[in-house]
Amino acid sequence: MERLYLICYDIVADSRRNRVAKLLLRYGLRVQKSVFECVLTPKQQEQLLRGLDRIIAPREDQVRFYAISGRSRETALILGVQPDWSIDDDVFIV
């Protein structure tokens, strides 16, 4: 079963930050500089976690996954620039 996650990070080193962003782009859409929306199956989540674990420095960096329910997603408010796309618009192949 797929689930929407809001994934955000605080990565100290530019090289690791770029690698994390590049990996996350394979799984979802960038909604802010360090925030992604990803629809993941449990297997994809596990693959992504393994990939992130190989990149980040656990004593310096942080990546957070927030599971978003369908109801919370429908009631989300966005202020400012509205994206022309939605996580539902594209198909991601991992």
PyMOL Python script that loads the backbone (N, CA, C, O; Angstrom):
from pymol import cmd

cmd.read_pdbstr("""\
ATOM      1  N   MET A   1       0.840  -1.183   0.000  1.00  0.00           N
ATOM      2  CA  MET A   1       0.000   0.000   0.000  1.00  0.00           C
ATOM      3  C   MET A   1       0.882   1.242   0.000  1.00  0.00           C
ATOM      4  O   MET A   1       1.804   1.364   0.807  1.00  0.00           O
ATOM      5  N   GLU A   2       0.594   2.144  -0.896  1.00  0.00           N
ATOM      6  CA  GLU A   2       1.363   3.384  -0.998  1.00  0.00           C
ATOM      7  C   GLU A   2       0.928   4.366   0.084  1.00  0.00           C
ATOM      8  O   GLU A   2      -0.213   4.358   0.544  1.00  0.00           O
ATOM      9  N   ARG A   3       1.867   5.201   0.467  1.00  0.00           N
ATOM     10  CA  ARG A   3       1.578   6.219   1.464  1.00  0.00           C
ATOM     11  C   ARG A   3       2.363   7.476   1.114  1.00  0.00           C
ATOM     12  O   ARG A   3       3.506   7.407   0.660  1.00  0.00           O
ATOM     13  N   LEU A   4       1.734   8.616   1.330  1.00  0.00           N
ATOM     14  CA  LEU A   4       2.404   9.892   1.073  1.00  0.00           C
ATOM     15  C   LEU A   4       3.250  10.273   2.285  1.00  0.00           C
ATOM     16  O   LEU A   4       2.796  10.202   3.427  1.00  0.00           O
ATOM     17  N   TYR A   5       4.476  10.673   2.013  1.00  0.00           N
ATOM     18  CA  TYR A   5       5.372  11.148   3.065  1.00  0.00           C
ATOM     19  C   TYR A   5       5.850  12.549   2.718  1.00  0.00           C
ATOM     20  O   TYR A   5       6.135  12.866   1.563  1.00  0.00           O
ATOM     21  N   LEU A   6       5.928  13.361   3.732  1.00  0.00           N
ATOM     22  CA  LEU A   6       6.615  14.637   3.628  1.00  0.00           C
ATOM     23  C   LEU A   6       7.997  14.384   4.202  1.00  0.00           C
ATOM     24  O   LEU A   6       8.130  14.039   5.377  1.00  0.00           O
ATOM     25  N   ILE A   7       9.017  14.551   3.391  1.00  0.00           N
ATOM     26  CA  ILE A   7      10.390  14.252   3.805  1.00  0.00           C
ATOM     27  C   ILE A   7      11.195  15.540   3.767  1.00  0.00           C
ATOM     28  O   ILE A   7      11.256  16.217   2.740  1.00  0.00           O
ATOM     29  N   CYS A   8      11.807  15.870   4.887  1.00  0.00           N
ATOM     30  CA  CYS A   8      12.607  17.087   4.944  1.00  0.00           C
ATOM     31  C   CYS A   8      13.969  16.760   5.550  1.00  0.00           C
ATOM     32  O   CYS A   8      14.128  15.776   6.272  1.00  0.00           O
ATOM     33  N   TYR A   9      14.928  17.596   5.243  1.00  0.00           N
ATOM     34  CA  TYR A   9      16.267  17.301   5.727  1.00  0.00           C
ATOM     35  C   TYR A   9      17.034  18.562   6.085  1.00  0.00           C
ATOM     36  O   TYR A   9      16.745  19.662   5.614  1.00  0.00           O
ATOM     37  N   ASP A  10      18.008  18.352   6.926  1.00  0.00           N
ATOM     38  CA  ASP A  10      18.983  19.387   7.269  1.00  0.00           C
ATOM     39  C   ASP A  10      20.336  18.690   7.152  1.00  0.00           C
ATOM     40  O   ASP A  10      20.735  17.927   8.031  1.00  0.00           O
ATOM     41  N   ILE A  11      21.025  18.963   6.063  1.00  0.00           N
ATOM     42  CA  ILE A  11      22.291  18.305   5.758  1.00  0.00           C
ATOM     43  C   ILE A  11      23.386  19.367   5.779  1.00  0.00           C
ATOM     44  O   ILE A  11      23.267  20.399   5.118  1.00  0.00           O
ATOM     45  N   VAL A  12      24.430  19.121   6.523  1.00  0.00           N
ATOM     46  CA  VAL A  12      25.479  20.122   6.724  1.00  0.00           C
ATOM     47  C   VAL A  12      26.326  20.339   5.465  1.00  0.00           C
ATOM     48  O   VAL A  12      26.499  21.477   5.029  1.00  0.00           O
ATOM     49  N   ALA A  13      26.845  19.281   4.890  1.00  0.00           N
ATOM     50  CA  ALA A  13      27.777  19.405   3.758  1.00  0.00           C
ATOM     51  C   ALA A  13      27.029  19.503   2.428  1.00  0.00           C
ATOM     52  O   ALA A  13      26.072  18.768   2.184  1.00  0.00           O
ATOM     53  N   ASP A  14      27.478  20.419   1.577  1.00  0.00           N
ATOM     54  CA  ASP A  14      26.843  20.608   0.268  1.00  0.00           C
ATOM     55  C   ASP A  14      26.825  19.319  -0.547  1.00  0.00           C
ATOM     56  O   ASP A  14      25.813  18.984  -1.162  1.00  0.00           O
ATOM     57  N   SER A  15      27.943  18.596  -0.554  1.00  0.00           N
ATOM     58  CA  SER A  15      28.019  17.394  -1.393  1.00  0.00           C
ATOM     59  C   SER A  15      26.998  16.349  -0.934  1.00  0.00           C
ATOM     60  O   SER A  15      26.331  15.731  -1.764  1.00  0.00           O
ATOM     61  N   ARG A  16      26.872  16.148   0.374  1.00  0.00           N
ATOM     62  CA  ARG A  16      25.879  15.185   0.874  1.00  0.00           C
ATOM     63  C   ARG A  16      24.468  15.702   0.623  1.00  0.00           C
ATOM     64  O   ARG A  16      23.581  14.930   0.260  1.00  0.00           O
ATOM     65  N   ARG A  17      24.253  17.003   0.814  1.00  0.00           N
ATOM     66  CA  ARG A  17      22.931  17.593   0.583  1.00  0.00           C
ATOM     67  C   ARG A  17      22.509  17.394  -0.872  1.00  0.00           C
ATOM     68  O   ARG A  17      21.360  17.042  -1.140  1.00  0.00           O
ATOM     69  N   ASN A  18      23.419  17.613  -1.801  1.00  0.00           N
ATOM     70  CA  ASN A  18      23.102  17.428  -3.217  1.00  0.00           C
ATOM     71  C   ASN A  18      22.801  15.969  -3.530  1.00  0.00           C
ATOM     72  O   ASN A  18      21.905  15.673  -4.321  1.00  0.00           O
ATOM     73  N   ARG A  19      23.536  15.069  -2.921  1.00  0.00           N
ATOM     74  CA  ARG A  19      23.288  13.639  -3.150  1.00  0.00           C
ATOM     75  C   ARG A  19      21.937  13.213  -2.575  1.00  0.00           C
ATOM     76  O   ARG A  19      21.224  12.417  -3.187  1.00  0.00           O
ATOM     77  N   VAL A  20      21.584  13.741  -1.402  1.00  0.00           N
ATOM     78  CA  VAL A  20      20.278  13.438  -0.806  1.00  0.00           C
ATOM     79  C   VAL A  20      19.156  13.970  -1.700  1.00  0.00           C
ATOM     80  O   VAL A  20      18.176  13.271  -1.956  1.00  0.00           O
ATOM     81  N   ALA A  21      19.303  15.203  -2.170  1.00  0.00           N
ATOM     82  CA  ALA A  21      18.273  15.786  -3.045  1.00  0.00           C
ATOM     83  C   ALA A  21      18.130  14.975  -4.325  1.00  0.00           C
ATOM     84  O   ALA A  21      17.016  14.710  -4.776  1.00  0.00           O
ATOM     85  N   LYS A  22      19.255  14.582  -4.906  1.00  0.00           N
ATOM     86  CA  LYS A  22      19.223  13.798  -6.139  1.00  0.00           C
ATOM     87  C   LYS A  22      18.519  12.455  -5.909  1.00  0.00           C
ATOM     88  O   LYS A  22      17.740  12.008  -6.751  1.00  0.00           O
ATOM     89  N   LEU A  23      18.792  11.823  -4.778  1.00  0.00           N
ATOM     90  CA  LEU A  23      18.129  10.556  -4.463  1.00  0.00           C
ATOM     91  C   LEU A  23      16.631  10.763  -4.267  1.00  0.00           C
ATOM     92  O   LEU A  23      15.826   9.992  -4.789  1.00  0.00           O
ATOM     93  N   LEU A  24      16.254  11.787  -3.528  1.00  0.00           N
ATOM     94  CA  LEU A  24      14.835  12.028  -3.273  1.00  0.00           C
ATOM     95  C   LEU A  24      14.071  12.373  -4.548  1.00  0.00           C
ATOM     96  O   LEU A  24      12.889  12.052  -4.672  1.00  0.00           O
ATOM     97  N   LEU A  25      14.742  13.024  -5.494  1.00  0.00           N
ATOM     98  CA  LEU A  25      14.073  13.336  -6.770  1.00  0.00           C
ATOM     99  C   LEU A  25      13.678  12.068  -7.524  1.00  0.00           C
ATOM    100  O   LEU A  25      12.770  12.096  -8.355  1.00  0.00           O
ATOM    101  N   ARG A  26      14.350  10.968  -7.240  1.00  0.00           N
ATOM    102  CA  ARG A  26      13.984   9.693  -7.872  1.00  0.00           C
ATOM    103  C   ARG A  26      12.690   9.126  -7.290  1.00  0.00           C
ATOM    104  O   ARG A  26      12.064   8.254  -7.892  1.00  0.00           O
ATOM    105  N   TYR A  27      12.295   9.620  -6.124  1.00  0.00           N
ATOM    106  CA  TYR A  27      11.130   9.070  -5.431  1.00  0.00           C
ATOM    107  C   TYR A  27       9.943  10.023  -5.340  1.00  0.00           C
ATOM    108  O   TYR A  27       8.823   9.587  -5.074  1.00  0.00           O
ATOM    109  N   GLY A  28      10.172  11.310  -5.555  1.00  0.00           N
ATOM    110  CA  GLY A  28       9.064  12.230  -5.361  1.00  0.00           C
ATOM    111  C   GLY A  28       9.321  13.595  -5.950  1.00  0.00           C
ATOM    112  O   GLY A  28      10.189  13.775  -6.804  1.00  0.00           O
ATOM    113  N   LEU A  29       8.543  14.557  -5.474  1.00  0.00           N
ATOM    114  CA  LEU A  29       8.614  15.914  -5.980  1.00  0.00           C
ATOM    115  C   LEU A  29       9.160  16.855  -4.916  1.00  0.00           C
ATOM    116  O   LEU A  29       8.815  16.766  -3.737  1.00  0.00           O
ATOM    117  N   ARG A  30      10.012  17.747  -5.361  1.00  0.00           N
ATOM    118  CA  ARG A  30      10.566  18.758  -4.466  1.00  0.00           C
ATOM    119  C   ARG A  30       9.534  19.870  -4.319  1.00  0.00           C
ATOM    120  O   ARG A  30       9.152  20.487  -5.313  1.00  0.00           O
ATOM    121  N   VAL A  31       9.081  20.133  -3.107  1.00  0.00           N
ATOM    122  CA  VAL A  31       8.104  21.191  -2.877  1.00  0.00           C
ATOM    123  C   VAL A  31       8.731  22.433  -2.256  1.00  0.00           C
ATOM    124  O   VAL A  31       8.166  23.524  -2.337  1.00  0.00           O
ATOM    125  N   GLN A  32       9.890  22.273  -1.642  1.00  0.00           N
ATOM    126  CA  GLN A  32      10.710  23.387  -1.179  1.00  0.00           C
ATOM    127  C   GLN A  32      12.159  22.926  -1.291  1.00  0.00           C
ATOM    128  O   GLN A  32      12.416  21.774  -1.640  1.00  0.00           O
ATOM    129  N   LYS A  33      13.105  23.811  -0.999  1.00  0.00           N
ATOM    130  CA  LYS A  33      14.508  23.452  -1.215  1.00  0.00           C
ATOM    131  C   LYS A  33      14.911  22.167  -0.504  1.00  0.00           C
ATOM    132  O   LYS A  33      15.646  21.360  -1.073  1.00  0.00           O
ATOM    133  N   SER A  34      14.453  21.960   0.712  1.00  0.00           N
ATOM    134  CA  SER A  34      14.844  20.753   1.436  1.00  0.00           C
ATOM    135  C   SER A  34      13.629  19.943   1.890  1.00  0.00           C
ATOM    136  O   SER A  34      13.674  19.244   2.903  1.00  0.00           O
ATOM    137  N   VAL A  35      12.550  20.051   1.123  1.00  0.00           N
ATOM    138  CA  VAL A  35      11.316  19.331   1.456  1.00  0.00           C
ATOM    139  C   VAL A  35      10.776  18.647   0.200  1.00  0.00           C
ATOM    140  O   VAL A  35      10.658  19.259  -0.861  1.00  0.00           O
ATOM    141  N   PHE A  36      10.455  17.366   0.350  1.00  0.00           N
ATOM    142  CA  PHE A  36       9.935  16.582  -0.763  1.00  0.00           C
ATOM    143  C   PHE A  36       8.631  15.914  -0.364  1.00  0.00           C
ATOM    144  O   PHE A  36       8.424  15.593   0.806  1.00  0.00           O
ATOM    145  N   GLU A  37       7.747  15.703  -1.343  1.00  0.00           N
ATOM    146  CA  GLU A  37       6.569  14.863  -1.176  1.00  0.00           C
ATOM    147  C   GLU A  37       6.839  13.593  -1.965  1.00  0.00           C
ATOM    148  O   GLU A  37       7.143  13.642  -3.157  1.00  0.00           O
ATOM    149  N   CYS A  38       6.724  12.459  -1.292  1.00  0.00           N
ATOM    150  CA  CYS A  38       6.997  11.175  -1.935  1.00  0.00           C
ATOM    151  C   CYS A  38       5.874  10.195  -1.619  1.00  0.00           C
ATOM    152  O   CYS A  38       5.495  10.029  -0.459  1.00  0.00           O
ATOM    153  N   VAL A  39       5.350   9.556  -2.641  1.00  0.00           N
ATOM    154  CA  VAL A  39       4.387   8.478  -2.458  1.00  0.00           C
ATOM    155  C   VAL A  39       5.186   7.185  -2.545  1.00  0.00           C
ATOM    156  O   VAL A  39       5.751   6.863  -3.590  1.00  0.00           O
ATOM    157  N   LEU A  40       5.227   6.453  -1.445  1.00  0.00           N
ATOM    158  CA  LEU A  40       6.110   5.289  -1.355  1.00  0.00           C
ATOM    159  C   LEU A  40       5.361   4.034  -0.939  1.00  0.00           C
ATOM    160  O   LEU A  40       4.462   4.078  -0.099  1.00  0.00           O
ATOM    161  N   THR A  41       5.736   2.939  -1.528  1.00  0.00           N
ATOM    162  CA  THR A  41       5.324   1.633  -1.015  1.00  0.00           C
ATOM    163  C   THR A  41       6.270   1.302   0.139  1.00  0.00           C
ATOM    164  O   THR A  41       7.310   1.946   0.275  1.00  0.00           O
ATOM    165  N   PRO A  42       5.940   0.328   0.962  1.00  0.00           N
ATOM    166  CA  PRO A  42       6.886  -0.054   2.027  1.00  0.00           C
ATOM    167  C   PRO A  42       8.251  -0.454   1.470  1.00  0.00           C
ATOM    168  O   PRO A  42       9.278  -0.152   2.078  1.00  0.00           O
ATOM    169  N   LYS A  43       8.272  -1.126   0.327  1.00  0.00           N
ATOM    170  CA  LYS A  43       9.548  -1.523  -0.272  1.00  0.00           C
ATOM    171  C   LYS A  43      10.342  -0.299  -0.729  1.00  0.00           C
ATOM    172  O   LYS A  43      11.551  -0.231  -0.510  1.00  0.00           O
ATOM    173  N   GLN A  44       9.677   0.661  -1.357  1.00  0.00           N
ATOM    174  CA  GLN A  44      10.353   1.885  -1.783  1.00  0.00           C
ATOM    175  C   GLN A  44      10.868   2.675  -0.585  1.00  0.00           C
ATOM    176  O   GLN A  44      11.962   3.238  -0.624  1.00  0.00           O
ATOM    177  N   GLN A  45      10.069   2.711   0.481  1.00  0.00           N
ATOM    178  CA  GLN A  45      10.509   3.420   1.683  1.00  0.00           C
ATOM    179  C   GLN A  45      11.789   2.770   2.230  1.00  0.00           C
ATOM    180  O   GLN A  45      12.733   3.459   2.616  1.00  0.00           O
ATOM    181  N   GLU A  46      11.801   1.450   2.255  1.00  0.00           N
ATOM    182  CA  GLU A  46      12.983   0.741   2.745  1.00  0.00           C
ATOM    183  C   GLU A  46      14.201   1.031   1.863  1.00  0.00           C
ATOM    184  O   GLU A  46      15.294   1.272   2.375  1.00  0.00           O
ATOM    185  N   GLN A  47      14.016   1.010   0.537  1.00  0.00           N
ATOM    186  CA  GLN A  47      15.110   1.310  -0.384  1.00  0.00           C
ATOM    187  C   GLN A  47      15.620   2.736  -0.173  1.00  0.00           C
ATOM    188  O   GLN A  47      16.825   2.985  -0.143  1.00  0.00           O
ATOM    189  N   LEU A  48      14.677   3.661  -0.030  1.00  0.00           N
ATOM    190  CA  LEU A  48      15.062   5.065   0.169  1.00  0.00           C
ATOM    191  C   LEU A  48      15.818   5.234   1.483  1.00  0.00           C
ATOM    192  O   LEU A  48      16.830   5.932   1.533  1.00  0.00           O
ATOM    193  N   LEU A  49      15.329   4.599   2.543  1.00  0.00           N
ATOM    194  CA  LEU A  49      16.017   4.699   3.834  1.00  0.00           C
ATOM    195  C   LEU A  49      17.437   4.144   3.750  1.00  0.00           C
ATOM    196  O   LEU A  49      18.370   4.726   4.304  1.00  0.00           O
ATOM    197  N   ARG A  50      17.595   3.033   3.066  1.00  0.00           N
ATOM    198  CA  ARG A  50      18.947   2.454   2.896  1.00  0.00           C
ATOM    199  C   ARG A  50      19.847   3.404   2.117  1.00  0.00           C
ATOM    200  O   ARG A  50      21.010   3.603   2.467  1.00  0.00           O
ATOM    201  N   GLY A  51      19.291   3.990   1.051  1.00  0.00           N
ATOM    202  CA  GLY A  51      20.072   4.926   0.242  1.00  0.00           C
ATOM    203  C   GLY A  51      20.479   6.160   1.042  1.00  0.00           C
ATOM    204  O   GLY A  51      21.616   6.621   0.950  1.00  0.00           O
ATOM    205  N   LEU A  52      19.547   6.686   1.823  1.00  0.00           N
ATOM    206  CA  LEU A  52      19.849   7.860   2.642  1.00  0.00           C
ATOM    207  C   LEU A  52      20.873   7.521   3.712  1.00  0.00           C
ATOM    208  O   LEU A  52      21.761   8.319   4.012  1.00  0.00           O
ATOM    209  N   ASP A  53      20.743   6.340   4.279  1.00  0.00           N
ATOM    210  CA  ASP A  53      21.663   5.916   5.331  1.00  0.00           C
ATOM    211  C   ASP A  53      23.100   5.843   4.806  1.00  0.00           C
ATOM    212  O   ASP A  53      24.044   6.065   5.563  1.00  0.00           O
ATOM    213  N   ARG A  54      23.270   5.539   3.536  1.00  0.00           N
ATOM    214  CA  ARG A  54      24.609   5.476   2.939  1.00  0.00           C
ATOM    215  C   ARG A  54      25.182   6.876   2.674  1.00  0.00           C
ATOM    216  O   ARG A  54      26.395   7.034   2.532  1.00  0.00           O
ATOM    217  N   ILE A  55      24.316   7.881   2.609  1.00  0.00           N
ATOM    218  CA  ILE A  55      24.764   9.229   2.254  1.00  0.00           C
ATOM    219  C   ILE A  55      25.004  10.111   3.478  1.00  0.00           C
ATOM    220  O   ILE A  55      26.028  10.788   3.568  1.00  0.00           O
ATOM    221  N   ILE A  56      24.067  10.103   4.411  1.00  0.00           N
ATOM    222  CA  ILE A  56      24.142  11.105   5.488  1.00  0.00           C
ATOM    223  C   ILE A  56      25.221  10.764   6.512  1.00  0.00           C
ATOM    224  O   ILE A  56      25.661   9.621   6.637  1.00  0.00           O
ATOM    225  N   ALA A  57      25.622  11.795   7.230  1.00  0.00           N
ATOM    226  CA  ALA A  57      26.532  11.645   8.384  1.00  0.00           C
ATOM    227  C   ALA A  57      25.647  11.734   9.620  1.00  0.00           C
ATOM    228  O   ALA A  57      25.211  12.828   9.978  1.00  0.00           O
ATOM    229  N   PRO A  58      25.368  10.608  10.285  1.00  0.00           N
ATOM    230  CA  PRO A  58      24.384  10.598  11.378  1.00  0.00           C
ATOM    231  C   PRO A  58      24.672  11.567  12.521  1.00  0.00           C
ATOM    232  O   PRO A  58      23.746  11.978  13.221  1.00  0.00           O
ATOM    233  N   ARG A  59      25.910  11.931  12.719  1.00  0.00           N
ATOM    234  CA  ARG A  59      26.235  12.855  13.816  1.00  0.00           C
ATOM    235  C   ARG A  59      26.070  14.317  13.413  1.00  0.00           C
ATOM    236  O   ARG A  59      26.122  15.202  14.268  1.00  0.00           O
ATOM    237  N   GLU A  60      25.872  14.581  12.128  1.00  0.00           N
ATOM    238  CA  GLU A  60      25.725  15.963  11.658  1.00  0.00           C
ATOM    239  C   GLU A  60      24.406  16.235  10.954  1.00  0.00           C
ATOM    240  O   GLU A  60      23.884  17.347  11.026  1.00  0.00           O
ATOM    241  N   ASP A  61      23.869  15.243  10.281  1.00  0.00           N
ATOM    242  CA  ASP A  61      22.718  15.454   9.402  1.00  0.00           C
ATOM    243  C   ASP A  61      21.439  14.871  10.000  1.00  0.00           C
ATOM    244  O   ASP A  61      21.458  14.061  10.927  1.00  0.00           O
ATOM    245  N   GLN A  62      20.319  15.330   9.417  1.00  0.00           N
ATOM    246  CA  GLN A  62      19.035  14.800   9.861  1.00  0.00           C
ATOM    247  C   GLN A  62      18.081  14.744   8.673  1.00  0.00           C
ATOM    248  O   GLN A  62      18.008  15.677   7.874  1.00  0.00           O
ATOM    249  N   VAL A  63      17.350  13.633   8.571  1.00  0.00           N
ATOM    250  CA  VAL A  63      16.284  13.475   7.573  1.00  0.00           C
ATOM    251  C   VAL A  63      15.047  13.007   8.323  1.00  0.00           C
ATOM    252  O   VAL A  63      15.108  12.060   9.108  1.00  0.00           O
ATOM    253  N   ARG A  64      13.926  13.673   8.078  1.00  0.00           N
ATOM    254  CA  ARG A  64      12.674  13.328   8.753  1.00  0.00           C
ATOM    255  C   ARG A  64      11.629  12.899   7.740  1.00  0.00           C
ATOM    256  O   ARG A  64      11.477  13.508   6.682  1.00  0.00           O
ATOM    257  N   PHE A  65      10.910  11.838   8.084  1.00  0.00           N
ATOM    258  CA  PHE A  65       9.785  11.342   7.284  1.00  0.00           C
ATOM    259  C   PHE A  65       8.509  11.577   8.084  1.00  0.00           C
ATOM    260  O   PHE A  65       8.400  11.125   9.224  1.00  0.00           O
ATOM    261  N   TYR A  66       7.552  12.273   7.502  1.00  0.00           N
ATOM    262  CA  TYR A  66       6.242  12.455   8.129  1.00  0.00           C
ATOM    263  C   TYR A  66       5.204  11.799   7.227  1.00  0.00           C
ATOM    264  O   TYR A  66       5.025  12.209   6.080  1.00  0.00           O
ATOM    265  N   ALA A  67       4.529  10.790   7.738  1.00  0.00           N
ATOM    266  CA  ALA A  67       3.454  10.149   6.978  1.00  0.00           C
ATOM    267  C   ALA A  67       2.247  11.085   6.974  1.00  0.00           C
ATOM    268  O   ALA A  67       1.842  11.599   8.017  1.00  0.00           O
ATOM    269  N   ILE A  68       1.684  11.298   5.790  1.00  0.00           N
ATOM    270  CA  ILE A  68       0.550  12.209   5.639  1.00  0.00           C
ATOM    271  C   ILE A  68      -0.682  11.378   5.293  1.00  0.00           C
ATOM    272  O   ILE A  68      -0.677  10.631   4.314  1.00  0.00           O
ATOM    273  N   SER A  69      -1.718  11.505   6.082  1.00  0.00           N
ATOM    274  CA  SER A  69      -2.954  10.775   5.797  1.00  0.00           C
ATOM    275  C   SER A  69      -3.707  11.470   4.666  1.00  0.00           C
ATOM    276  O   SER A  69      -3.465  12.642   4.378  1.00  0.00           O
ATOM    277  N   GLY A  70      -4.606  10.752   4.037  1.00  0.00           N
ATOM    278  CA  GLY A  70      -5.403  11.325   2.958  1.00  0.00           C
ATOM    279  C   GLY A  70      -6.179  12.542   3.411  1.00  0.00           C
ATOM    280  O   GLY A  70      -6.274  13.531   2.685  1.00  0.00           O
ATOM    281  N   ARG A  71      -6.736  12.472   4.613  1.00  0.00           N
ATOM    282  CA  ARG A  71      -7.522  13.593   5.137  1.00  0.00           C
ATOM    283  C   ARG A  71      -6.626  14.815   5.391  1.00  0.00           C
ATOM    284  O   ARG A  71      -7.000  15.939   5.057  1.00  0.00           O
ATOM    285  N   SER A  72      -5.469  14.595   5.968  1.00  0.00           N
ATOM    286  CA  SER A  72      -4.552  15.716   6.213  1.00  0.00           C
ATOM    287  C   SER A  72      -4.092  16.332   4.903  1.00  0.00           C
ATOM    288  O   SER A  72      -3.931  17.547   4.785  1.00  0.00           O
ATOM    289  N   ARG A  73      -3.890  15.479   3.940  1.00  0.00           N
ATOM    290  CA  ARG A  73      -3.441  15.962   2.627  1.00  0.00           C
ATOM    291  C   ARG A  73      -4.486  16.862   1.986  1.00  0.00           C
ATOM    292  O   ARG A  73      -4.152  17.890   1.396  1.00  0.00           O
ATOM    293  N   GLU A  74      -5.764  16.470   2.106  1.00  0.00           N
ATOM    294  CA  GLU A  74      -6.841  17.257   1.495  1.00  0.00           C
ATOM    295  C   GLU A  74      -7.015  18.605   2.161  1.00  0.00           C
ATOM    296  O   GLU A  74      -7.485  19.552   1.531  1.00  0.00           O
ATOM    297  N   THR A  75      -6.643  18.704   3.423  1.00  0.00           N
ATOM    298  CA  THR A  75      -6.845  19.958   4.147  1.00  0.00           C
ATOM    299  C   THR A  75      -5.578  20.802   4.239  1.00  0.00           C
ATOM    300  O   THR A  75      -5.560  21.819   4.932  1.00  0.00           O
ATOM    301  N   ALA A  76      -4.526  20.390   3.550  1.00  0.00           N
ATOM    302  CA  ALA A  76      -3.281  21.158   3.586  1.00  0.00           C
ATOM    303  C   ALA A  76      -3.487  22.544   2.979  1.00  0.00           C
ATOM    304  O   ALA A  76      -4.164  22.695   1.962  1.00  0.00           O
ATOM    305  N   LEU A  77      -2.908  23.527   3.601  1.00  0.00           N
ATOM    306  CA  LEU A  77      -2.967  24.893   3.099  1.00  0.00           C
ATOM    307  C   LEU A  77      -1.606  25.267   2.554  1.00  0.00           C
ATOM    308  O   LEU A  77      -0.581  24.972   3.169  1.00  0.00           O
ATOM    309  N   ILE A  78      -1.591  25.910   1.414  1.00  0.00           N
ATOM    310  CA  ILE A  78      -0.343  26.370   0.816  1.00  0.00           C
ATOM    311  C   ILE A  78      -0.457  27.866   0.612  1.00  0.00           C
ATOM    312  O   ILE A  78      -1.370  28.336  -0.067  1.00  0.00           O
ATOM    313  N   LEU A  79       0.458  28.610   1.192  1.00  0.00           N
ATOM    314  CA  LEU A  79       0.491  30.056   1.002  1.00  0.00           C
ATOM    315  C   LEU A  79       1.631  30.398   0.052  1.00  0.00           C
ATOM    316  O   LEU A  79       2.641  29.696   0.007  1.00  0.00           O
ATOM    317  N   GLY A  80       1.470  31.450  -0.687  1.00  0.00           N
ATOM    318  CA  GLY A  80       2.537  31.870  -1.592  1.00  0.00           C
ATOM    319  C   GLY A  80       2.448  31.166  -2.925  1.00  0.00           C
ATOM    320  O   GLY A  80       1.364  30.827  -3.399  1.00  0.00           O
ATOM    321  N   VAL A  81       3.598  30.952  -3.518  1.00  0.00           N
ATOM    322  CA  VAL A  81       3.671  30.376  -4.857  1.00  0.00           C
ATOM    323  C   VAL A  81       3.050  28.987  -4.867  1.00  0.00           C
ATOM    324  O   VAL A  81       3.399  28.129  -4.055  1.00  0.00           O
ATOM    325  N   GLN A  82       2.144  28.784  -5.780  1.00  0.00           N
ATOM    326  CA  GLN A  82       1.485  27.494  -5.924  1.00  0.00           C
ATOM    327  C   GLN A  82       2.179  26.717  -7.049  1.00  0.00           C
ATOM    328  O   GLN A  82       2.352  27.237  -8.151  1.00  0.00           O
ATOM    329  N   PRO A  83       2.567  25.495  -6.770  1.00  0.00           N
ATOM    330  CA  PRO A  83       3.200  24.710  -7.836  1.00  0.00           C
ATOM    331  C   PRO A  83       2.210  24.397  -8.954  1.00  0.00           C
ATOM    332  O   PRO A  83       1.004  24.310  -8.722  1.00  0.00           O
ATOM    333  N   ASP A  84       2.728  24.231 -10.163  1.00  0.00           N
ATOM    334  CA  ASP A  84       1.903  23.887 -11.314  1.00  0.00           C
ATOM    335  C   ASP A  84       1.620  22.396 -11.370  1.00  0.00           C
ATOM    336  O   ASP A  84       0.918  21.934 -12.270  1.00  0.00           O
ATOM    337  N   TRP A  85       2.153  21.640 -10.427  1.00  0.00           N
ATOM    338  CA  TRP A  85       2.065  20.201 -10.458  1.00  0.00           C
ATOM    339  C   TRP A  85       1.651  19.675  -9.100  1.00  0.00           C
ATOM    340  O   TRP A  85       1.604  20.405  -8.109  1.00  0.00           O
ATOM    341  N   SER A  86       1.356  18.410  -9.084  1.00  0.00           N
ATOM    342  CA  SER A  86       1.003  17.733  -7.847  1.00  0.00           C
ATOM    343  C   SER A  86       1.714  16.393  -7.828  1.00  0.00           C
ATOM    344  O   SER A  86       2.109  15.881  -8.875  1.00  0.00           O
ATOM    345  N   ILE A  87       1.874  15.838  -6.675  1.00  0.00           N
ATOM    346  CA  ILE A  87       2.500  14.535  -6.561  1.00  0.00           C
ATOM    347  C   ILE A  87       1.717  13.492  -7.351  1.00  0.00           C
ATOM    348  O   ILE A  87       2.267  12.458  -7.730  1.00  0.00           O
ATOM    349  N   ASP A  88       0.450  13.755  -7.599  1.00  0.00           N
ATOM    350  CA  ASP A  88      -0.386  12.817  -8.338  1.00  0.00           C
ATOM    351  C   ASP A  88      -0.243  12.950  -9.849  1.00  0.00           C
ATOM    352  O   ASP A  88      -0.770  12.122 -10.592  1.00  0.00           O
ATOM    353  N   ASP A  89       0.459  13.973 -10.314  1.00  0.00           N
ATOM    354  CA  ASP A  89       0.553  14.224 -11.752  1.00  0.00           C
ATOM    355  C   ASP A  89       1.513  13.295 -12.472  1.00  0.00           C
ATOM    356  O   ASP A  89       1.328  13.032 -13.660  1.00  0.00           O
ATOM    357  N   ASP A  90       2.511  12.800 -11.803  1.00  0.00           N
ATOM    358  CA  ASP A  90       3.558  12.043 -12.466  1.00  0.00           C
ATOM    359  C   ASP A  90       3.645  10.623 -11.938  1.00  0.00           C
ATOM    360  O   ASP A  90       3.160  10.310 -10.851  1.00  0.00           O
ATOM    361  N   VAL A  91       4.267   9.789 -12.723  1.00  0.00           N
ATOM    362  CA  VAL A  91       4.567   8.433 -12.314  1.00  0.00           C
ATOM    363  C   VAL A  91       6.059   8.353 -12.095  1.00  0.00           C
ATOM    364  O   VAL A  91       6.835   8.816 -12.931  1.00  0.00           O
ATOM    365  N   PHE A  92       6.469   7.777 -10.992  1.00  0.00           N
ATOM    366  CA  PHE A  92       7.883   7.666 -10.680  1.00  0.00           C
ATOM    367  C   PHE A  92       8.309   6.221 -10.800  1.00  0.00           C
ATOM    368  O   PHE A  92       7.663   5.322 -10.262  1.00  0.00           O
ATOM    369  N   ILE A  93       9.384   6.008 -11.498  1.00  0.00           N
ATOM    370  CA  ILE A  93       9.945   4.671 -11.630  1.00  0.00           C
ATOM    371  C   ILE A  93      11.253   4.642 -10.868  1.00  0.00           C
ATOM    372  O   ILE A  93      12.163   5.422 -11.147  1.00  0.00           O
ATOM    373  N   VAL A  94      11.341   3.744  -9.913  1.00  0.00           N
ATOM    374  CA  VAL A  94      12.548   3.660  -9.081  1.00  0.00           C
ATOM    375  C   VAL A  94      13.326   2.434  -9.455  1.00  0.00           C
ATOM    376  O   VAL A  94      14.380   2.171  -8.876  1.00  0.00           O
TER     377      VAL A  94
END
""", "prot")
cmd.dss("prot")
cmd.show_as("cartoon", "prot")
cmd.util.cbc("prot")
cmd.orient("prot")
